[in-house]
Amino acid sequence: MLLHAAKCIGAGIDIGTVFGALVLGTSRNLSLKDELFKMAVLGFALTEAIALFALMIEFLILFAL
């Protein structure tokens, strides 16, 4: 289960990176705010999906063996 905790921390760091880049991009060019927000939401969804897939695989390995 320690490996799962490390994966969750990694996903949290990645999500923070995505939204940190959103803040920086918006502060540099305010006219692209809507486009950057759409990309940030997509990045958040993909990062969260990877973490959920990793959790699913971990449970399959844990309970299948």
NORFEN-V481220 format. One record per pair of residues at least 24 apart in sequence whose ideal C-beta (glycine too) atoms are under 6 Angstrom apart, sorted by the first residue. I is the first residue (numbers start at 1). J is the second residue. D is the distance in whole Angstrom. If there is no record, write none. Layout:
# NORFEN-V481220
i=I j=J d=D
i=I j=J d=D
This chain:
# NORFEN-V481220
i=4 j=58 d=6
i=7 j=54 d=5
i=11 j=47 d=6
i=11 j=51 d=4
i=14 j=47 d=5
i=15 j=44 d=6
i=15 j=47 d=5
i=18 j=43 d=4
i=18 j=44 d=6
